[in-house]
């Protein structure tokens, strides 16, 4: 029972931080690894991960296939019920702020504002 609860909690944690469509692409990762194993039999899974995720992106013959790997990019914004990624197009118009008048009011002793509430912030007086 503890094992099942642990698996459930880890699954909830993973689904809350990962995009679901990327988790559905994990079989593509293993298929692409098999393709690389056919081309270079000595490649390890770690070097495959390093090649596709840690090294700089190289546009080569299998670039389109590389783009299908999970967590490769963030091009999908919304996952619909038909498992199709749709991005929301948000347009925001920013208006230029109105000019602020630069008027300065100098206060001298005659028209100095009196804040009676600030009287409590006076230093203590000796009696």
C-alpha angles and dihedrals in degrees: 000000000000090000092052091048090049092051090048093051093047090049092051090048093050094046091050093058103030127068109245095225090059092053088053089056094060093100087058088058092057093043091052090048089055089051090053090047089056091053096041112018094190097060116118125213091248093054088047090053091045091050095051104033112020104035121071115278112265121197104223139140095296096041093118090052090048090055090059092063118110119263090011096123141349101241095128116076106169129029112212128204091261091058093250120135116232125180120214114234107218119185119192122188116205117202121213109252117248115256114265117227111242101218118151122202115203117206119210130174092279099058099022111143114246116220106190092181090065091065089090090064094066120120116260116273125221115236 
